[in-house]
C-alpha cells in the first residue's frame, strides 16, 4: 500500500506545483479547484520544494505517464486521460492504484449541486472503498442500472449509498433487478414511478463513474450479473461482442449488440448519457484493452483512468488501426 500512497501523493503534489509555479494560481484558488484544504495545498508545495521538485521547471518521476496521457487525448477519443504505473504481476494492486487515482480525479471535478451517476462492478467498488474526501458535498448519487442480488459489495445500490455517505450527499436507489424475466416485466419496471424518477435523474447526471467490462475473463463482473457457460461466452465473442458497458453488451464499434440479454436490462442505455459533461471510465489490465477501445469508439466516456501497460496497448492498437 505504501507504493500506492506514495504515487498518489506525488501525483497530487505535481498537480499543485504546476498550478502554483507554472500557471501562477494562488493557493486558495488551487484549494477550491482541487477540492483540497488550504493547509494541504500549502503542505504539498512545501514538501515538493524540500524534495527538489521545484527548480526552473517542475521535475516529476512520472513524465512518461504524462506523455502517455497526452497521447491518449491526441487520439481525439477523449477529453482527459490519467495513467498510473502498472504493478507488475499484481493486477489486483494495479486496479486498486488506478481506482485511488480515479477517485482523486473524480473529486477534483466534483462540485456542489452535481448529480453523480455510477455503475456497479469491481472498479467502481474500489473507487468508493478508497475514496477520501476532505469536505462534504451537496450532491445526489444515483445508479445507472438495476441491482444484483447476492453481490452486495459490487452491487450498484450499495455503492450509491456508500458513495453518498462518504461525500455527505443524498443517495437514490433503484429497487429492481438488473435483468427482468421477460419484456413485459422489463417495460413495467421501467415505467414504475419510483424507478423512472431515479433513471430520469441519471440521464441528467453532471458527472459519472463507470466501469468497462470484459466478457472473456471468468472473473468479469458481467458474469456476476448474468452467469454464462464458457461456450456461451465464446459464442458472444464470435458474434462480435467486445465488451460490457453499463451492463449492455457492445460491439467493437461501440454499438449495442442485438441480443435478448440487452433487451431485458432494467437500465438506461449509454447513448442516454450523451449530455453528461464528464463520464469517467475506469479499467485496468490486458483483458480490458479491447473493451476500452469499444467504449471509446462508441463515444461513451470523456475521461479514462487506467494503468501504464493498458494505456500503451491502447495506443499501439490505435496506431495499428490507423496504419
PLY file of the C-alpha trace (Angstrom):
ply
format ascii 1.0
element vertex 323
property float x
property float y
property float z
element edge 322
property int vertex1
property int vertex2
end_header
0.00 0.00 0.00
2.97 2.35 0.55
3.75 2.32 -3.20
0.16 3.27 -3.98
0.03 6.07 -1.39
3.43 7.45 -2.46
2.43 7.62 -6.11
-0.92 9.22 -5.34
0.66 11.88 -3.08
3.43 12.65 -5.56
0.96 12.98 -8.41
-1.22 15.34 -6.37
1.92 17.28 -5.39
2.89 17.56 -9.07
-0.54 18.96 -9.98
-0.39 21.58 -7.20
3.16 22.63 -8.14
2.26 23.08 -11.82
-0.80 25.17 -10.98
1.12 27.34 -8.49
4.52 27.82 -10.12
3.83 27.44 -13.85
0.25 28.70 -14.12
0.51 31.27 -11.34
-2.58 30.26 -9.39
-2.94 31.31 -5.76
-3.01 28.62 -3.11
-6.61 29.44 -2.15
-7.71 29.11 -5.80
-5.90 25.78 -6.11
-7.63 24.53 -2.97
-11.03 25.44 -4.43
-10.20 23.98 -7.83
-8.98 20.62 -6.49
-11.36 20.43 -3.51
-8.46 20.41 -1.04
-7.97 22.30 2.20
-5.72 25.37 2.02
-3.42 23.82 4.62
-2.94 20.70 2.48
-2.11 22.78 -0.61
0.45 24.70 1.45
1.92 21.45 2.77
2.16 19.86 -0.69
4.01 22.91 -2.01
6.40 22.91 0.94
7.07 19.17 0.66
7.55 19.44 -3.08
10.20 22.11 -2.63
12.00 20.04 0.02
12.06 17.06 -2.34
13.68 19.09 -5.11
10.68 19.03 -7.43
10.79 22.82 -7.89
13.58 24.39 -9.93
13.04 26.47 -13.05
10.80 23.65 -14.22
8.91 21.01 -12.28
10.66 17.66 -12.16
8.39 14.64 -11.92
9.26 10.95 -11.81
6.16 10.33 -13.91
6.97 12.28 -17.07
6.49 9.17 -19.22
2.95 8.82 -17.85
2.12 12.45 -18.62
3.38 11.94 -22.19
1.17 8.86 -22.46
-1.86 10.76 -21.14
-1.34 13.45 -23.75
-1.01 10.82 -26.48
-4.35 9.27 -25.46
-6.04 12.67 -25.62
-4.44 13.33 -29.01
-6.28 10.31 -30.44
-9.38 12.51 -30.37
-11.35 9.88 -28.45
-11.00 11.50 -25.01
-11.06 14.88 -23.31
-8.77 13.79 -20.49
-6.73 10.73 -19.52
-5.00 9.72 -16.30
-2.40 6.94 -16.31
-0.88 5.30 -13.23
2.06 2.87 -13.07
1.39 -0.82 -13.63
2.40 -3.00 -10.68
3.98 -5.95 -12.49
2.45 -9.32 -11.72
-0.24 -7.91 -9.45
-3.46 -6.99 -11.30
-5.40 -6.55 -8.05
-2.94 -3.99 -6.69
-2.77 -2.29 -10.09
-6.57 -1.92 -10.13
-6.52 -0.55 -6.58
-3.92 2.03 -7.53
-5.87 3.02 -10.64
-9.02 3.31 -8.55
-7.36 5.55 -5.94
-6.12 7.86 -8.70
-9.56 7.77 -10.32
-11.07 8.84 -7.01
-8.83 11.90 -6.86
-9.61 12.74 -10.50
-13.32 12.46 -9.65
-13.01 14.69 -6.56
-11.04 17.33 -8.44
-14.00 17.83 -10.78
-16.83 17.42 -8.25
-18.92 20.46 -7.34
-21.88 21.16 -5.07
-25.14 20.59 -6.91
-23.76 17.75 -9.06
-25.78 14.66 -9.89
-23.43 11.67 -9.80
-24.40 8.56 -11.77
-22.49 5.32 -11.26
-22.39 1.68 -12.33
-21.65 -1.27 -10.11
-18.65 -3.56 -10.54
-15.18 -4.12 -9.14
-13.52 -0.91 -10.39
-16.22 1.43 -9.06
-16.30 -0.59 -5.83
-12.55 0.02 -5.40
-13.01 3.74 -6.07
-15.74 4.07 -3.45
-13.85 1.93 -0.93
-10.67 4.02 -1.18
-12.23 7.46 -1.64
-11.22 10.08 0.93
-12.97 13.44 0.62
-11.74 16.35 2.70
-15.14 18.04 2.77
-18.83 17.35 2.36
-20.64 17.93 -0.94
-24.26 18.85 -1.61
-24.76 16.19 -4.30
-27.12 13.41 -5.33
-25.83 9.93 -6.19
-27.89 7.69 -8.47
-27.47 4.30 -10.21
-27.34 3.71 -13.95
-28.71 0.18 -13.66
-30.86 -2.06 -11.51
-29.34 -4.05 -8.68
-27.79 -7.52 -8.43
-28.98 -9.85 -5.70
-26.21 -11.56 -3.73
-23.33 -9.32 -4.89
-23.50 -6.75 -2.11
-20.01 -5.25 -2.28
-20.12 -4.59 -6.03
-23.88 -4.01 -6.31
-24.72 -0.57 -7.68
-27.28 0.29 -4.98
-24.78 -0.50 -2.21
-22.14 1.63 -3.95
-24.59 4.52 -4.45
-25.39 4.52 -0.73
-21.76 4.23 0.33
-20.54 6.96 -2.04
-23.30 9.34 -0.91
-22.37 8.68 2.72
-18.68 9.38 2.09
-19.46 12.63 0.27
-22.23 13.79 2.61
-24.75 13.71 -0.23
-28.11 12.08 -0.91
-28.49 8.55 -2.27
-31.37 7.46 -4.50
-31.52 3.77 -5.40
-33.46 1.60 -7.85
-35.47 -1.18 -6.21
-35.45 -3.50 -9.20
-33.30 -6.36 -10.52
-30.82 -5.71 -13.29
-32.40 -8.35 -15.54
-36.15 -8.71 -15.93
-37.64 -12.14 -16.58
-39.37 -11.05 -19.79
-40.06 -7.97 -21.93
-43.39 -7.23 -20.27
-41.83 -7.21 -16.82
-38.96 -5.05 -18.04
-41.35 -2.46 -19.50
-43.44 -2.48 -16.33
-40.40 -1.93 -14.10
-39.03 0.88 -16.29
-42.42 2.59 -16.14
-42.79 2.45 -12.35
-42.75 5.99 -10.96
-40.06 5.33 -8.32
-37.73 3.73 -10.89
-38.48 6.16 -13.70
-37.74 9.18 -11.50
-34.33 7.83 -10.45
-33.34 6.98 -14.02
-34.50 10.42 -15.14
-32.02 11.88 -12.65
-29.33 9.56 -14.06
-29.98 10.95 -17.53
-29.37 14.45 -16.13
-26.11 13.49 -14.42
-23.31 16.06 -14.45
-20.58 13.53 -13.64
-20.48 9.73 -13.94
-18.20 6.92 -12.74
-18.37 3.80 -14.89
-16.54 0.51 -15.16
-15.73 -1.12 -18.50
-16.17 -4.87 -18.54
-14.59 -7.77 -20.38
-16.73 -10.76 -21.32
-13.81 -13.13 -21.83
-12.41 -13.30 -18.31
-14.20 -15.72 -15.93
-13.62 -13.08 -13.23
-15.58 -10.48 -15.19
-18.23 -8.63 -13.22
-20.65 -9.26 -16.08
-20.85 -12.91 -15.13
-21.78 -11.89 -11.62
-24.75 -10.24 -13.30
-25.61 -12.93 -15.84
-23.86 -16.31 -15.38
-22.99 -17.98 -18.68
-21.17 -21.16 -19.61
-17.77 -20.79 -21.31
-19.19 -21.95 -24.66
-21.88 -19.25 -24.48
-19.23 -16.59 -23.83
-17.29 -17.83 -26.84
-20.44 -17.57 -28.97
-20.87 -13.96 -27.87
-17.31 -13.18 -28.93
-17.87 -14.96 -32.25
-20.89 -12.70 -32.78
-18.63 -9.67 -32.37
-19.38 -8.73 -28.77
-16.37 -6.82 -27.43
-17.36 -5.51 -24.02
-19.90 -4.80 -21.35
-20.69 -1.16 -20.69
-23.41 -0.05 -18.27
-24.46 -3.75 -18.32
-25.03 -3.52 -22.09
-23.12 -5.86 -24.38
-21.48 -3.76 -27.09
-19.65 -4.46 -30.35
-16.18 -3.25 -31.35
-17.61 -0.12 -32.95
-19.46 0.72 -29.73
-22.96 -0.10 -30.97
-25.25 -2.20 -28.79
-25.37 -5.90 -29.63
-28.77 -7.08 -30.83
-29.21 -9.66 -28.09
-32.07 -10.74 -25.84
-29.94 -10.08 -22.74
-29.67 -6.40 -23.64
-33.40 -6.11 -24.20
-34.15 -7.47 -20.71
-32.00 -4.93 -18.87
-33.54 -2.63 -16.29
-31.08 0.15 -17.04
-30.60 3.20 -19.20
-28.65 2.94 -22.44
-25.20 4.52 -22.90
-26.48 6.94 -25.57
-28.85 8.41 -22.98
-25.78 9.78 -21.16
-24.67 11.83 -24.15
-25.40 15.14 -22.38
-23.30 14.29 -19.32
-20.25 16.59 -19.47
-17.87 14.22 -17.66
-18.07 10.42 -17.85
-15.05 8.84 -16.17
-14.31 5.31 -17.37
-12.09 3.21 -15.11
-10.43 -0.05 -16.17
-7.04 -1.75 -15.95
-5.33 -4.82 -17.32
-4.78 -6.54 -20.67
-8.29 -8.10 -20.80
-9.73 -4.58 -20.75
-7.90 -3.24 -23.82
-10.50 -4.32 -26.39
-13.45 -3.35 -24.14
-11.98 0.12 -23.53
-11.48 0.64 -27.27
-15.10 -0.38 -27.91
-16.31 2.15 -25.32
-14.11 4.82 -26.90
-15.44 4.00 -30.36
-18.96 4.46 -29.03
-18.01 7.89 -27.58
-19.32 6.67 -24.24
-16.64 8.18 -21.98
-14.95 11.58 -21.83
-12.19 10.62 -19.36
-10.20 7.42 -18.95
-8.27 6.32 -15.88
-6.10 3.26 -16.48
-2.64 1.81 -15.90
0.52 2.26 -17.96
0.56 -1.14 -19.69
-3.09 -0.87 -20.67
-2.60 2.69 -21.94
0.35 1.61 -24.09
-1.64 -1.29 -25.51
-4.46 1.10 -26.40
-2.04 3.44 -28.17
-0.48 0.51 -30.05
-3.94 -0.75 -31.05
-4.98 2.70 -32.22
-1.77 3.08 -34.19
-2.28 -0.34 -35.78
-5.83 0.54 -36.82
-4.67 3.85 -38.30
-1.95 2.19 -40.38
0 1
1 2
2 3
3 4
4 5
5 6
6 7
7 8
8 9
9 10
10 11
11 12
12 13
13 14
14 15
15 16
16 17
17 18
18 19
19 20
20 21
21 22
22 23
23 24
24 25
25 26
26 27
27 28
28 29
29 30
30 31
31 32
32 33
33 34
34 35
35 36
36 37
37 38
38 39
39 40
40 41
41 42
42 43
43 44
44 45
45 46
46 47
47 48
48 49
49 50
50 51
51 52
52 53
53 54
54 55
55 56
56 57
57 58
58 59
59 60
60 61
61 62
62 63
63 64
64 65
65 66
66 67
67 68
68 69
69 70
70 71
71 72
72 73
73 74
74 75
75 76
76 77
77 78
78 79
79 80
80 81
81 82
82 83
83 84
84 85
85 86
86 87
87 88
88 89
89 90
90 91
91 92
92 93
93 94
94 95
95 96
96 97
97 98
98 99
99 100
100 101
101 102
102 103
103 104
104 105
105 106
106 107
107 108
108 109
109 110
110 111
111 112
112 113
113 114
114 115
115 116
116 117
117 118
118 119
119 120
120 121
121 122
122 123
123 124
124 125
125 126
126 127
127 128
128 129
129 130
130 131
131 132
132 133
133 134
134 135
135 136
136 137
137 138
138 139
139 140
140 141
141 142
142 143
143 144
144 145
145 146
146 147
147 148
148 149
149 150
150 151
151 152
152 153
153 154
154 155
155 156
156 157
157 158
158 159
159 160
160 161
161 162
162 163
163 164
164 165
165 166
166 167
167 168
168 169
169 170
170 171
171 172
172 173
173 174
174 175
175 176
176 177
177 178
178 179
179 180
180 181
181 182
182 183
183 184
184 185
185 186
186 187
187 188
188 189
189 190
190 191
191 192
192 193
193 194
194 195
195 196
196 197
197 198
198 199
199 200
200 201
201 202
202 203
203 204
204 205
205 206
206 207
207 208
208 209
209 210
210 211
211 212
212 213
213 214
214 215
215 216
216 217
217 218
218 219
219 220
220 221
221 222
222 223
223 224
224 225
225 226
226 227
227 228
228 229
229 230
230 231
231 232
232 233
233 234
234 235
235 236
236 237
237 238
238 239
239 240
240 241
241 242
242 243
243 244
244 245
245 246
246 247
247 248
248 249
249 250
250 251
251 252
252 253
253 254
254 255
255 256
256 257
257 258
258 259
259 260
260 261
261 262
262 263
263 264
264 265
265 266
266 267
267 268
268 269
269 270
270 271
271 272
272 273
273 274
274 275
275 276
276 277
277 278
278 279
279 280
280 281
281 282
282 283
283 284
284 285
285 286
286 287
287 288
288 289
289 290
290 291
291 292
292 293
293 294
294 295
295 296
296 297
297 298
298 299
299 300
300 301
301 302
302 303
303 304
304 305
305 306
306 307
307 308
308 309
309 310
310 311
311 312
312 313
313 314
314 315
315 316
316 317
317 318
318 319
319 320
320 321
321 322
